[in-house]
Amino acid sequence: MTKNQVPGTDIILSPITYGAFAIGGWFWGGADENEAIKAIETALHNGITTIDTAPVYGMGHSENVVGNTISDKRNKVQLLTKFGMRWDSSSGDFAFDTKDNEGTPVKVYKFNGKQSVIEECERSLKRLHTDYIDIYQMHWPDSTTPIEETMEALQILKDQGKIRAGGVCNCPVDLLKKAIAVWPVSTNQIGYSMVNRSIENDLVPFCLENGIGILPHTALHKGLLTGKIKPGHQFGEGDHRPATPYFKPHNHTEVIKMLDQINYLAVERGISLAQLAINWTMQQPAIISVLVGARNATQMLDNVKATSFVLSNDEINKINEAFTKIDLKF
């Protein structure tokens, strides 16, 4: 399994990062904690040593599950978490109304003020049962805080030894330019997949030129690119996916059409469509680790198999050609 170094650091990441969003329960119609623990343990046992979480995933629940699971093997894990999505404060930009895992209504705000970042770091360290975070990431930009101020907070935390590196998420090129003028950004975590190519024209070249590794999330589009969720699928209560753009009926149908066109590539290799999609993403420029979630050990083992082969240039070109033949509407 080939591992990748985060630009400008001595941090080595596994080619797949275990994405701990869904195991927070919130936003995904609940989650089985015991199954989540087995998924994490399975990932580590099979060489997937990088884990990404965030405080807002279940209002602390995902971080708690991750922290409890890895507490006796911290030195074997690259731990990534985030800051800037607060449900206990009304500073910054209002993001959305939601409910926590107990059903209590909460309002979530985007806020990256210096003191807030430092406070959040302390809380994450406690939930994760660790004294350092490998990569600490700004979850979303917010209009009320200059990104330069946020970078100053990361510098303070780095100087204190509480983080090894700092990153951003969902950050466009114009903000990245301002950020790296103050402090070196190591990673940008952003949506990218076989059917979501929006970063290819400007963000990927900028990151390559400036030594910023891309951590693509939603590489399977919340399960859509597995091919197992067909149009008309009935989602559980509280599951947010039906309201997202790629699950709208027209786009859902178009994506399934593309998957039908490339399924023979998976059949020829004896792999799943999910493994095909993950491996395609792993091989794209500037990608240093692909975030993939798993609710249980079986899903995790399926994801791990995506690291056991390398798609040929011809196969990649055929996938890209299939993408040009579908008509997504947003």
TIMINU-273616 format. One line per 3 residues: number of its first residue (from 1); for each residue x, y, z of N, C-alpha, C, O. Coordinates in steps of 0.001 Angstrom, whole numbers. Layout:
<rs>
NUM> X:Y:Z:X:Y:Z:X:Y:Z:X:Y:Z  ...
</rs>
This chain:
<rs>
1> 855:-1195:0:0:0:0:892:1246:0:1651:1469:943  799:2044:-1043:1616:3246:-1160:1030:4369:-316:-145:4710:-451  1859:4943:557:1409:6049:1395:2014:7357:885:3033:7346:195
4> 1395:8463:1220:1787:9751:660:2165:10746:1749:1550:10793:2814  3180:11531:1459:3637:12551:2401:2877:13852:2180:2695:14290:1044  2439:14462:3265:1765:15755:3186:2815:16805:2831:3836:16897:3512
7> 2590:17592:1789:3591:18571:1360:4053:19474:2508:3242:19969:3291  5355:19674:2591:5920:20586:3577:5935:20071:4995:6208:20833:5923  5642:18771:5190:5600:18190:6534:6272:16819:6502:6672:16334:5443
10> 6389:16199:7686:6860:14815:7747:5710:13854:8032:5931:12722:8461  4473:14312:7790:3278:13495:8022:3023:12597:6816:2966:13066:5679  2870:11311:7075:2598:10330:6026:1168:9824:6194:795:9356:7269
13> 373:9916:5138:-1026:9493:5186:-1230:8214:4390:-543:7971:3398  -2175:7406:4831:-2573:6240:4034:-3332:6738:2805:-3907:7826:2836  -3343:5951:1717:-3983:6424:476:-5481:6652:613:-6069:7433:-135
16> -6096:5964:1577:-7494:6205:1930:-7535:6720:3366:-6833:6213:4240  -8349:7713:3591:-8609:8214:4942:-9996:7753:5373:-10966:7886:4626  -10079:7211:6581:-11388:6835:7107:-12152:8106:7475:-11757:8833:8386
19> -13238:8365:6766:-14053:9543:7032:-15124:9236:8062:-15995:8398:7830  -15059:9919:9206:-15916:9587:10348:-17153:10477:10453:-17676:10680:11549  -17624:11009:9322:-18824:11848:9318:-20051:11022:9702:-20766:11364:10643
22> -20287:9940:8974:-21525:9183:9160:-21630:8561:10546:-22736:8413:11067  -20494:8190:11159:-20583:7523:12462:-20957:8488:13576:-21195:8070:14709  -21011:9782:13260:-21514:10742:14242:-23012:10596:14457:-23561:11088:15443
25> -23679:9900:13506:-25117:9668:13628:-25941:10798:13063:-26764:10593:12170  -25723:11984:13578:-26429:13175:13115:-26236:13345:11620:-25133:13183:11098  -27333:13677:10935:-27311:13972:9495:-27417:12716:8646:-27643:12809:7439
28> -27259:11548:9247:-27250:10311:8466:-28317:9326:8945:-28248:8143:8613  -29286:9784:9706:-30338:8886:10156:-29881:7908:11216:-30401:6796:11310  -28903:8322:12021:-28426:7475:13106:-27250:6608:12699:-26964:6445:11513
31> -26568:6052:13695:-25418:5180:13446:-25261:4237:14628:-25562:4601:15765  -24790:3027:14359:-24547:2024:15384:-23115:2184:15872:-22171:1955:15115  -22946:2575:17132:-21613:2864:17652:-20708:1645:17654:-19528:1755:17323
34> -21230:499:18017:-20407:-710:18029:-19911:-1059:16628:-18766:-1473:16449  -20781:-890:15644:-20381:-1157:14263:-19342:-137:13802:-18419:-475:13060  -19498:1126:14249:-18533:2168:13894:-17151:1839:14452:-16141:2010:13768
37> -17113:1369:15689:-15833:997:16313:-15173:-139:15525:-13964:-117:15294  -15964:-1121:15119:-15426:-2229:14325:-14898:-1732:12985:-13892:-2235:12485  -15574:-747:12406:-15124:-193:11127:-13757:471:11280:-12872:274:10448
40> -13586:1256:12345:-12304:1919:12584:-11209:893:12847:-10110:1003:12302  -11501:-100:13675:-10508:-1127:13988:-10125:-1917:12740:-8965:-2292:12568  -11094:-2164:11879:-10826:-2869:10629:-9940:-2036:9718:-9032:-2556:9071
43> -10214:-734:9675:-9380:158:8869:-7928:96:9329:-7023:-90:8515  -7707:249:10620:-6344:257:11155:-5658:-1079:10924:-4475:-1116:10584  -6378:-2169:11101:-5805:-3506:10942:-5373:-3753:9495:-4492:-4571:9233
46> -6000:-3040:8565:-5717:-3238:7143:-4922:-2094:6518:-4925:-1921:5299  -4243:-1319:7355:-3315:-316:6837:-3883:1048:6567:-3160:1937:6119  -5188:1246:6831:-5793:2575:6665:-5646:3287:8003:-6485:3138:8891
49> -4585:4055:8138:-4199:4615:9433:-4576:6084:9608:-4334:6662:10667  -5159:6683:8593:-5549:8088:8663:-7050:8194:8918:-7850:7555:8234  -7426:9003:9906:-8833:9167:10283:-9179:10649:10290:-8443:11468:10840
52> -10302:10981:9676:-10769:12371:9620:-12123:12486:10301:-13043:11722:10009  -12239:13451:11215:-13489:13674:11919:-13712:15176:12074:-13016:15978:11451  -14682:15556:12905:-14961:16970:13171:-15892:17059:14376:-16696:16155:14602
55> -15793:18143:15156:-16681:18299:16312:-18165:18259:15944:-18967:17682:16678  -18532:18865:14820:-19945:18987:14482:-20563:17658:14055:-21788:17555:13982  -19760:16647:13773:-20302:15340:13403:-20897:14673:14643:-20219:13966:15388
58> -22181:14927:14828:-22865:14393:16004:-22638:15244:17236:-22818:14765:18355  -22238:16525:17052:-21983:17430:18173:-21040:16791:19198:-21348:16704:20386  -19912:16358:18710:-18889:15760:19558:-18879:14246:19540:-17895:13633:19955
61> -19957:13626:19066:-20058:12163:19162:-19006:11455:18315:-18364:10517:18787  -18822:11892:17070:-17838:11233:16212:-16439:11332:16808:-15711:10340:16828  -16053:12500:17288:-14735:12648:17908:-14606:11730:19123:-13556:11121:19329
64> -15656:11630:19919:-15614:10749:21093:-15416:9287:20688:-14609:8578:21289  -16150:8839:19675:-16028:7454:19224:-14613:7195:18705:-13990:6188:19042  -14121:8113:17886:-12765:7957:17348:-11739:7944:18478:-10865:7078:18526
67> -11853:8912:19387:-10904:9010:20489:-10888:7774:21364:-9820:7286:21734  -12057:7265:21698:-12135:6059:22534:-11539:4844:21827:-10926:3984:22460  -11725:4783:20511:-11285:3608:19762:-9769:3579:19566:-9162:2508:19569
70> -9162:4752:19395:-7723:4766:19074:-6847:5124:20270:-5636:5279:20115  -7430:5259:21452:-6682:5772:22601:-5433:4959:22923:-4444:5509:23408  -5470:3652:22656:-4311:2810:22973:-3410:2565:21766:-2474:1768:21838
73> -3690:3244:20668:-2884:3077:19454:-2658:4409:18746:-2532:4469:17523  -2611:5483:19553:-2498:6833:18984:-1274:6987:18088:-1348:7668:17066  -168:6379:18442:1064:6571:17668:1024:5884:16305:1934:6059:15495
76> -22:5105:16049:-159:4428:14765:-1139:5134:13834:-1378:4684:12714  -1706:6245:14306:-2798:6907:13592:-2428:8342:13230:-1803:9054:14016  -2822:8751:12033:-2759:10162:11661:-4173:10725:11865:-5116:10344:11171
79> -4290:11619:12811:-5600:12098:13246:-5869:13491:12685:-5125:14436:12946  -6938:13597:11916:-7352:14865:11324:-8706:15250:11903:-9630:14438:11940  -8814:16494:12352:-10125:16993:12742:-10227:18448:12317:-9334:18978:11656
82> -11326:19090:12705:-11636:20402:12151:-12110:21353:13243:-12285:20974:14401  -12308:22587:12836:-12869:23606:13714:-13730:24537:12875:-13667:24525:11646  -14535:25343:13557:-15244:26403:12861:-16710:26155:12575:-17355:26990:11940
85> -17269:25011:13032:-18709:24778:12925:-19231:24628:14345:-19133:23555:14941  -19789:25712:14888:-20150:25736:16304:-21662:25711:16491:-22405:26435:15829  -22089:24860:17406:-23503:24767:17766:-23745:25321:19175:-24872:25318:19669
88> -22661:25798:19816:-22742:26316:21179:-22450:27812:21233:-22203:28370:22303  -22482:28455:20064:-22172:29877:19975:-22910:30453:18781:-23177:29744:17810  -23240:31739:18849:-23943:32378:17731:-23059:33378:16998:-23559:34228:16262
91> -21751:33281:17195:-20831:34157:16466:-20650:33648:15038:-20786:32454:14773  -20340:34567:14123:-20041:34193:12753:-21261:34106:11863:-22268:34768:12111  -21172:33290:10825:-22237:33134:9838:-23180:32002:10237:-22736:30891:10525
94> -24472:32286:10253:-25432:31206:10490:-25334:30206:9345:-25340:30593:8176  -25243:28915:9681:-25113:27873:8662:-26430:27147:8434:-26931:27106:7311  -26999:26569:9505:-28250:25834:9339:-28837:25464:10694:-28148:25451:11714
97> -30130:25165:10671:-30824:24595:11820:-30765:23078:11703:-30861:22533:10603  -30610:22397:12830:-30609:20948:12817:-31023:20442:14193:-31475:21220:15033  -30870:19159:14423:-31112:18568:15736:-29924:17696:16089:-29318:17078:15213
100> -29589:17644:17371:-28501:16775:17786:-29004:15333:17864:-30153:15056:17518  -28160:14431:18309:-28527:13009:18326:-29654:12685:19300:-30265:11620:19214  -29929:13600:20228:-31039:13412:21167:-32316:14078:20678:-33354:14011:21336
103> -32230:14723:19515:-33397:15375:18948:-33593:16812:19386:-34614:17421:19068  -32625:17366:20116:-32723:18748:20575:-32365:19707:19442:-31309:19554:18828  -33223:20700:19149:-32912:21656:18086:-31652:22463:18399:-31461:22916:19527
106> -30801:22637:17399:-29597:23449:17553:-29396:24279:16290:-29843:23909:15204  -28719:25401:16457:-28326:26246:15333:-26815:26158:15181:-26079:26296:16157  -26360:25932:13970:-24930:25789:13709:-24431:27027:12981:-25041:27497:12021
109> -23298:27547:13465:-22683:28748:12890:-21260:28451:12427:-20548:27659:13044  -20854:29097:11332:-19473:29034:10876:-18710:30187:11529:-19070:31351:11354  -17670:29866:12271:-16903:30917:12939:-15463:30466:13140:-15207:29419:13734
112> -14523:31269:12637:-13103:30929:12672:-12252:31983:13371:-11076:32147:13049  -12846:32699:14329:-12091:33681:15094:-10944:33029:15857:-11037:31866:16250  -9861:33779:16068:-8640:33223:16656:-8888:32532:17996:-8492:31381:18177
115> -9529:33211:18921:-9745:32632:20234:-10668:31425:20170:-10484:30454:20905  -11655:31486:19295:-12583:30367:19130:-11846:29128:18626:-12097:28018:19095  -10937:29321:17671:-10162:28196:17129:-9339:27539:18238:-9289:26313:18339
118> -8702:28352:19057:-7870:27839:20143:-8721:27078:21167:-8316:26023:21654  -9899:27619:21490:-10802:26957:22436:-11296:25625:21872:-11343:24618:22578  -11662:25634:20598:-12155:24400:19982:-11091:23315:19970:-11393:22138:20163
121> -9855:23709:19745:-8771:22741:19723:-8669:22017:21065:-8506:20797:21111  -8766:22773:22146:-8681:22156:23481:-9797:21136:23682:-9567:20063:24240  -10995:21465:23233:-12123:20545:23391:-11944:19295:22542:-12256:18190:22985
124> -11440:19469:21316:-11210:18316:20456:-10132:17412:21030:-10259:16188:20984  -9077:17998:21567:-8016:17189:22173:-8567:16305:23288:-8171:15147:23419  -9476:16848:24088:-10065:16067:25182:-10945:14955:24644:-10861:13818:25108
127> -11793:15271:23665:-12675:14236:23116:-11880:13133:22421:-12269:11966:22450  -10770:13508:21800:-9964:12550:21046:-8923:11839:21913:-8194:10975:21425  -8854:12198:23193:-7917:11569:24130:-6475:11629:23617:-5765:10624:23598
130> -6066:12814:23208:-4716:12993:22682:-4197:14363:23076:-4958:15224:23519  -2898:14559:22913:-2335:15880:23206:-1870:16592:21939:-1276:17668:22006  -2146:15981:20771:-1831:16665:19515:-2731:16151:18403:-3216:15020:18445
133> -2942:16996:17416:-3721:16677:16219:-2770:16760:15037:-2017:17726:14920  -2790:15773:14168:-1841:15761:13057:-2124:16881:12052:-1220:17638:11699  -3362:16987:11596:-3740:18096:10708:-5040:18694:11229:-6061:18012:11313
136> -4990:19977:11577:-6148:20687:12119:-6688:21586:11015:-5964:22428:10484  -7966:21404:10668:-8509:21993:9460:-9660:22969:9712:-10540:22711:10533  -9639:24068:9009:-10767:24990:9009:-11909:24337:8220:-11755:24043:7035
139> -13049:24114:8875:-14116:23344:8244:-14755:24098:7076:-14961:23530:6003  -15060:25347:7284:-15619:26203:6227:-15102:27626:6420:-14882:28048:7555  -14906:28364:5347:-14632:29797:5504:-15837:30491:6127:-16967:30026:5980
142> -15601:31606:6826:-16725:32423:7290:-16459:33877:6961:-15318:34338:7014  -17517:34598:6620:-17357:35964:6110:-16994:36969:7191:-16592:38088:6873  -17127:36598:8472:-16895:37550:9553:-15459:37527:10061:-15069:38399:10837
145> -14673:36555:9641:-13300:36430:10125:-12319:36452:8958:-12412:35597:8077  -11389:37393:8922:-10348:37350:7893:-9566:36045:8011:-9207:35635:9114  -9306:35403:6900:-8619:34117:6963:-7210:34267:7516:-6637:33312:8041
148> -6652:35468:7398:-5339:35712:7984:-5363:35520:9499:-4407:35001:10076  -6458:35942:10145:-6595:35765:11590:-6669:34285:11952:-6088:33845:12944  -7388:33533:11139:-7501:32095:11382:-6141:31418:11262:-5813:30536:12055
151> -5357:31824:10284:-4021:31251:10109:-3119:31582:11300:-2269:30779:11684  -3307:32757:11873:-2526:33129:13063:-2837:32175:14224:-1944:31816:14992  -4098:31770:14346:-4473:30818:15400:-3783:29475:15182:-3312:28852:16133
154> -3724:29034:13934:-3054:27771:13635:-1560:27855:13941:-958:26891:14416  -977:29006:13667:445:29184:13990:683:29062:15492:1651:28438:15928  -203:29660:16274:-90:29575:17740:-181:28116:18190:630:27665:18999
157> -1154:27384:17673:-1336:25987:18060:-157:25126:17628:235:24201:18339  403:25430:16470:1587:24698:16008:2774:24981:16925:3511:24064:17289  2960:26239:17297:4053:26611:18191:3914:25938:19558:4912:25635:20213
160> 2670:25708:19981:2411:25062:21269:2516:23545:21196:2422:22866:22219  2711:23011:19997:2816:21567:19833:1492:20842:19841:1464:19616:19950  389:21569:19729:-933:20942:19781:-1406:20454:18411:-2312:19625:18323
163> -792:20967:17344:-1067:20475:15999:257:20320:15268:1212:21048:15539  310:19372:14342:1526:19184:13542:1469:19984:12250:2501:20392:11719  262:20206:11747:89:20965:10510:-1327:21510:10478:-2200:21057:11219
166> -1541:22481:9616:-2867:23076:9477:-3371:22959:8057:-2598:22998:7100  -4676:22815:7934:-5289:22718:6623:-6590:23478:6570:-7020:24072:7558  -7209:23454:5420:-8508:24091:5231:-9428:23084:4553:-8980:22052:4055
169> -10695:23393:4542:-11681:22585:3818:-12543:23529:2986:-12805:24665:3381  -12971:23045:1845:-13944:23780:1032:-13467:25196:740:-14252:26144:778  -12188:25334:453:-11584:26663:320:-11222:26952:-1136:-10457:26196:-1734
172> -11755:28032:-1722:-11441:28378:-3102:-10061:29031:-3222:-9427:29367:-2222  -9619:29198:-4449:-8270:29708:-4711:-8047:31093:-4133:-6976:31357:-3586  -9026:31991:-4237:-8799:33360:-3759:-8505:33396:-2264:-7661:34174:-1820
175> -9193:32559:-1479:-8927:32523:-43:-7617:31803:265:-6908:32173:1200  -7299:30785:-514:-6034:30082:-316:-4854:31035:-515:-3866:30964:217  -4956:31914:-1491:-3885:32889:-1731:-3654:33759:-499:-2512:34015:-118
178> -4737:34209:120:-4622:35034:1324:-4057:34225:2485:-3254:34727:3272  -4482:32974:2584:-4045:32129:3700:-2557:31840:3638:-1861:31987:4643  -2053:31431:2475:-651:31032:2389:295:32216:2434:1505:32052:2590
181> -264:33412:2295:569:34603:2462:937:34810:3933:1891:35521:4251  168:34179:4824:390:34324:6268:1056:33083:6857:1950:33191:7697  619:31903:6412:1077:30655:7024:911:29521:6027:-59:29515:5270
184> 1834:28554:6002:1749:27483:5002:577:26529:5245:532:25839:6263  -350:26497:4324:-1475:25565:4375:-1022:24232:3788:-510:24191:2669  -1202:23161:4521:-714:21855:4069:-1720:21112:3205:-1334:20401:2277
187> -3019:21270:3503:-4043:20495:2796:-5296:21319:2569:-5569:22283:3284  -6050:20919:1559:-7379:21467:1315:-8319:20289:1101:-8180:19542:132  -9267:20128:2000:-10242:19038:1888:-11467:19576:1167:-12081:20547:1609
190> -11818:18946:64:-12867:19508:-783:-13551:18398:-1571:-12957:17348:-1819  -14797:18631:-1962:-15540:17641:-2715:-14957:17399:-4096:-14675:18343:-4834  -14776:16114:-4448:-14219:15763:-5759:-14500:14289:-6020:-14354:13455:-5127
193> -14899:13976:-7234:-15194:12589:-7581:-15250:12452:-9096:-15031:13415:-9831  -15546:11242:-9547:-15686:10980:-10986:-16766:11846:-11620:-16701:12129:-12816  -17762:12272:-10839:-18856:13058:-11412:-18878:14497:-10901:-19753:15274:-11281
196> -17943:14850:-10060:-17836:16231:-9570:-16423:16714:-9862:-15507:16482:-9073  -16246:17391:-11004:-14921:17774:-11482:-14630:19265:-11320:-13705:19783:-11946  -15392:19949:-10503:-15335:21416:-10481:-13985:21986:-10063:-13694:23145:-10356
199> -13154:21195:-9384:-11875:21741:-8900:-10743:21600:-9920:-9642:22105:-9699  -11008:20923:-11022:-9912:20558:-11918:-9285:21745:-12648:-8087:21731:-12932  -10068:22757:-12951:-9551:23846:-13784:-8654:24829:-13052:-7637:25264:-13592
202> -9027:25186:-11813:-8226:26201:-11124:-7607:25717:-9815:-6438:25997:-9547  -8373:24994:-8997:-7862:24626:-7674:-6734:23602:-7751:-5720:23751:-7069  -6894:22573:-8564:-5849:21543:-8662:-4525:22142:-9130:-3503:21890:-8493
205> -4493:22928:-10219:-3211:23535:-10618:-2608:24427:-9538:-1391:24435:-9349  -3453:25181:-8825:-2943:26066:-7767:-2311:25249:-6649:-1233:25590:-6162  -2969:24182:-6245:-2443:23349:-5165:-1144:22667:-5577:-217:22569:-4774
208> -1068:22200:-6807:166:21600:-7292:1305:22605:-7281:2426:22279:-6891  1018:23813:-7706:2050:24851:-7786:2522:25306:-6413:3677:25697:-6244  1619:25253:-5425:1938:25806:-4108:2131:24750:-3019:2161:25079:-1834
211> 2259:23508:-3411:2551:22459:-2438:1458:22235:-1420:1732:22104:-227  206:22189:-1885:-944:21921:-1021:-1563:20602:-1457:-1948:20445:-2616  -1657:19662:-536:-2263:18377:-862:-3776:18453:-808:-4337:19109:71
214> -4436:17792:-1733:-5902:17773:-1749:-6403:16484:-1112:-5963:15386:-1454  -7335:16645:-176:-8012:15530:478:-9457:15522:-24:-10298:16226:535  -9761:14752:-1053:-11117:14782:-1605:-12121:14070:-715:-11926:12914:-337
217> -13198:14773:-385:-14296:14114:303:-15418:13854:-697:-15405:14393:-1804  -16370:13043:-315:-17510:12684:-1152:-17053:11990:-2435:-17663:12169:-3489  -15985:11201:-2346:-15488:10483:-3522:-16495:9454:-4032:-16498:9118:-5217
220> -17345:8957:-3142:-18408:8018:-3547:-19775:8691:-3578:-20803:8033:-3742  -19770:10003:-3419:-21008:10771:-3400:-22048:10170:-2477:-23181:9880:-2862  -21602:9994:-1219:-22497:9538:-152:-23156:8199:-508:-24310:7948:-159
223> -22410:7361:-1198:-22894:6038:-1563:-23433:5931:-2975:-23655:4821:-3459  -23652:7047:-3649:-24240:7031:-4980:-23365:6276:-5982:-23882:5530:-6815  -22040:6464:-5908:-21152:5853:-6894:-20872:4378:-6618:-20103:3746:-7343
226> -21484:3833:-5586:-21414:2375:-5402:-22322:1659:-6391:-22157:468:-6653  -23288:2402:-6941:-24255:1810:-7857:-25370:1057:-7165:-26262:520:-7822  -25326:1015:-5843:-26311:234:-5089:-27567:1022:-4753:-28597:435:-4423
229> -27493:2347:-4833:-28649:3187:-4504:-29301:3618:-5811:-28807:4515:-6494  -30377:2994:-6145:-31055:3246:-7411:-32082:4376:-7278:-32520:4679:-6168  -32470:4999:-8391:-33527:6017:-8343:-34777:5458:-7675:-35193:4332:-7951
232> -35374:6263:-6788:-36553:5827:-6054:-36236:5176:-4730:-37145:4751:-4016  -34956:5088:-4386:-34550:4479:-3113:-35200:5201:-1931:-35287:6429:-1922  -35651:4444:-944:-36265:5024:245:-35215:5167:1354:-34706:4172:1871
235> -34901:6406:1710:-33902:6677:2734:-34545:6702:4119:-35744:6949:4253  -33734:6444:5149:-34229:6472:6512:-34532:7885:6981:-34038:8860:6415  -35345:7983:8016:-35704:9284:8576:-34445:9999:9073:-33603:9409:9751
238> -34337:11284:8719:-33192:12078:9149:-32006:12019:8196:-31030:12744:8383  -32078:11166:7178:-30994:11066:6201:-31069:12273:5265:-32115:12557:4682  -29939:12981:5131:-29955:14239:4382:-29787:14051:2884:-29981:15002:2128
241> -29435:12869:2436:-29039:12681:1039:-30101:13012:-5:-29747:13543:-1058  -31398:12724:232:-32376:13031:-814:-32426:14502:-1214:-32864:14830:-2316  -31980:15389:-328:-32036:16821:-618:-30781:17340:-1315:-30717:18516:-1672
244> -29781:16477:-1512:-28532:16920:-2121:-28620:16850:-3643:-29385:16048:-4180  -27838:17687:-4352:-27999:17817:-5813:-27865:16519:-6605:-28629:16287:-7541  -26913:15678:-6243:-26679:14479:-7055:-27740:13407:-6842:-27848:12477:-7640
247> -28526:13528:-5772:-29601:12571:-5531:-30953:13068:-6055:-31957:12366:-5934  -30983:14259:-6627:-32212:14698:-7282:-32498:13752:-8456:-31564:13272:-9099  -33769:13481:-8739:-34107:12421:-9705:-33349:12467:-11033:-32859:11437:-11496
250> -33247:13646:-11648:-32573:13716:-12954:-31096:13342:-12829:-30602:12494:-13572  -30395:13977:-11887:-28965:13707:-11737:-28695:12277:-11286:-27738:11641:-11727  -29555:11785:-10399:-29412:10399:-9938:-29462:9437:-11130:-28643:8525:-11250
253> -30428:9661:-11991:-30586:8811:-13177:-29374:8918:-14101:-28912:7912:-14641  -28860:10133:-14283:-27696:10332:-15156:-26449:9653:-14597:-25670:9067:-15348  -26262:9730:-13289:-25094:9082:-12689:-25183:7571:-12833:-24187:6921:-13148
256> -26355:7010:-12609:-26530:5566:-12783:-26262:5170:-14234:-25722:4098:-14504  -26646:6051:-15169:-26373:5797:-16584:-24858:5692:-16828:-24393:4813:-17553  -24109:6600:-16213:-22652:6557:-16351:-22081:5286:-15739:-21208:4645:-16324
259> -22576:4927:-14561:-22073:3723:-13896:-22362:2479:-14726:-21547:1557:-14768  -23511:2448:-15383:-23833:1317:-16253:-22831:1224:-17413:-22487:131:-17865  -22373:2387:-17884:-21437:2419:-19011:-20036:1934:-18626:-19320:1382:-19462
262> -19648:2136:-17373:-18283:1768:-16969:-18238:503:-16105:-17165:75:-15681  -19396:-86:-15850:-19439:-1255:-14967:-18585:-2405:-15504:-18039:-3191:-14730  -18472:-2501:-16837:-17682:-3600:-17413:-16221:-3515:-16982:-15549:-4542:-16893
265> -15711:-2299:-16710:-14335:-2151:-16246:-14158:-2811:-14887:-13146:-3458:-14620  -15172:-2634:-14027:-15127:-3276:-12714:-15255:-4787:-12846:-14557:-5536:-12162  -16139:-5231:-13720:-16342:-6669:-13917:-15056:-7327:-14410:-14675:-8395:-13932
268> -14391:-6685:-15366:-13157:-7245:-15922:-12079:-7413:-14858:-11292:-8359:-14910  -12043:-6501:-13897:-11035:-6561:-12846:-11497:-7368:-11627:-10696:-7681:-10746  -12773:-7696:-11581:-13298:-8405:-10420:-13376:-7518:-9192:-13137:-7969:-8072
271> -13715:-6246:-9407:-13819:-5279:-8318:-15213:-4671:-8314:-16006:-4901:-9227  -15508:-3886:-7268:-16801:-3211:-7191:-16712:-1829:-7836:-15624:-1294:-8052  -17867:-1274:-8134:-17899:95:-8654:-17315:1076:-7642:-16656:2044:-8021
274> -17556:826:-6359:-17000:1701:-5331:-15480:1681:-5374:-14845:2731:-5285  -14891:499:-5509:-13436:389:-5579:-12896:1073:-6828:-11831:1691:-6796  -13628:960:-7916:-13249:1642:-9156:-13229:3150:-8951:-12278:3825:-9348
277> -14285:3679:-8327:-14391:5125:-8115:-13308:5641:-7172:-12724:6698:-7411  -13042:4900:-6109:-12015:5322:-5149:-10641:5321:-5809:-9875:6272:-5653  -10325:4253:-6548:-9013:4163:-7177:-8833:5242:-8232:-7749:5813:-8352
280> -9879:5531:-8996:-9807:6633:-9968:-9438:7928:-9254:-8581:8676:-9725  -10079:8195:-8124:-9836:9428:-7379:-8419:9457:-6818:-7766:10500:-6845  -7938:8330:-6312:-6595:8247:-5757:-5538:8668:-6762:-4503:9219:-6386
283> -5791:8412:-8036:-4765:8629:-9060:-4792:10007:-9701:-3991:10282:-10594  -5684:10868:-9273:-5769:12192:-9880:-4701:13135:-9307:-4240:12936:-8182  -4306:14160:-10076:-3246:15083:-9644:-3568:15777:-8323:-4708:16169:-8073
286> -2543:15922:-7483:-2577:16643:-6199:-3272:15872:-5082:-3255:16325:-3937  -3881:14724:-5371:-4590:13946:-4353:-3574:13222:-3469:-2702:12516:-3974  -3687:13400:-2144:-2762:12702:-1246:-3461:11632:-411:-2799:10721:87
289> -4766:11716:-246:-5519:10668:435:-6999:10915:170:-7458:12057:197  -7743:9844:-86:-9157:9948:-437:-10010:9616:784:-9871:8539:1363  -10886:10529:1175:-11763:10282:2308:-12916:9369:1895:-13635:9640:933
292> -13071:8288:2643:-14170:7364:2389:-14741:6921:3727:-14000:6497:4613  -16038:7018:3873:-16691:6606:5100:-17057:5130:5074:-17089:4502:4016  -17332:4591:6251:-17813:3210:6363:-18558:3089:7683:-18049:3489:8729
295> -19758:2538:7632:-20560:2368:8844:-20216:1081:9583:-20517:941:10768  -19583:135:8879:-19293:-1149:9498:-18035:-1759:8895:-17473:-1213:7946  -17596:-2879:9438:-16352:-3516:9009:-16437:-4009:7565:-15457:-3932:6824
298> -17590:-4509:7168:-17745:-5013:5799:-17516:-3908:4776:-16801:-4104:3793  -18130:-2736:5008:-17935:-1607:4107:-16473:-1176:4091:-15937:-818:3042  -15828:-1213:5262:-14433:-795:5335:-13534:-1727:4538:-12650:-1265:3817
301> -13750:-3039:4659:-12952:-4001:3905:-13140:-3810:2407:-12194:-3961:1634  -14355:-3480:1999:-14622:-3215:590:-13816:-2005:117:-13276:-2005:-990  -13739:-974:962:-12974:221:608:-11476:-73:521:-10791:421:-375
304> -10976:-877:1455:-9546:-1189:1492:-9082:-1821:183:-7962:-1571:-260  -9924:-2630:-434:-9552:-3316:-1670:-9259:-2342:-2810:-8639:-2716:-3805  -9705:-1100:-2664:-9431:-98:-3701:-7952:255:-3774:-7511:866:-4748
307> -7181:-121:-2761:-5749:176:-2759:-4911:-966:-3332:-3685:-863:-3389  -5560:-2056:-3756:-4836:-3258:-4152:-4537:-3334:-5645:-3973:-4328:-6105  -4899:-2316:-6407:-4661:-2322:-7853:-4453:-888:-8323:-4669:64:-7573
310> -4031:-751:-9573:-3828:569:-10170:-4513:585:-11529:-4174:-207:-12408  -5467:1476:-11701:-6136:1593:-12990:-5139:2044:-14058:-4260:2863:-13790  -5282:1508:-15257:-4427:1911:-16371:-4889:3262:-16919:-6006:3703:-16648
313> -4034:3900:-17678:-4415:5157:-18319:-5609:4960:-19239:-6467:5837:-19345  -5668:3805:-19910:-6780:3518:-20803:-8091:3413:-20029:-9121:3924:-20470  -8049:2754:-18886:-9258:2639:-18061:-9703:4009:-17546:-10893:4324:-17556
316> -8749:4813:-17102:-9076:6163:-16626:-9693:6985:-17749:-10661:7712:-17530  -9135:6872:-18950:-9675:7617:-20090:-11096:7176:-20422:-11928:8000:-20802  -11375:5900:-20283:-12728:5409:-20566:-13734:5925:-19530:-14881:6223:-19863
319> -13295:6025:-18281:-14159:6604:-17244:-14428:8068:-17546:-15562:8535:-17441  -13374:8792:-17924:-13526:10209:-18244:-14438:10415:-19446:-15228:11359:-19473  -14336:9546:-20431:-15183:9646:-21616:-16653:9415:-21257:-17540:10090:-21779
322> -16898:8460:-20367:-18275:8197:-19942:-18868:9409:-19231:-20059:9692:-19363  -18041:10114:-18485:-18514:11310:-17784:-18988:12372:-18762:-19969:13066:-18494  -18300:12510:-19900:-18669:13546:-20872:-20016:13275:-21540:-20571:14155:-22198
325> -20537:12074:-21376:-21765:11698:-22085:-23020:11856:-21229:-24125:11594:-21702  -22861:12285:-19966:-24051:12468:-19132:-24348:13950:-18982:-23475:14795:-19181  -25586:14255:-18631:-26069:15630:-18559:-26556:15947:-17161:-27730:15754:-16846
328> -25650:16437:-16317:-26005:16796:-14937:-26539:18216:-14908:-26023:19094:-15599  -27581:18444:-14101:-28205:19762:-14013:-28182:20244:-12551:-28565:19521:-11632  -27717:21501:-12372:-27648:22068:-11021:-28309:23437:-10984:-28350:24074:-9931
</rs>
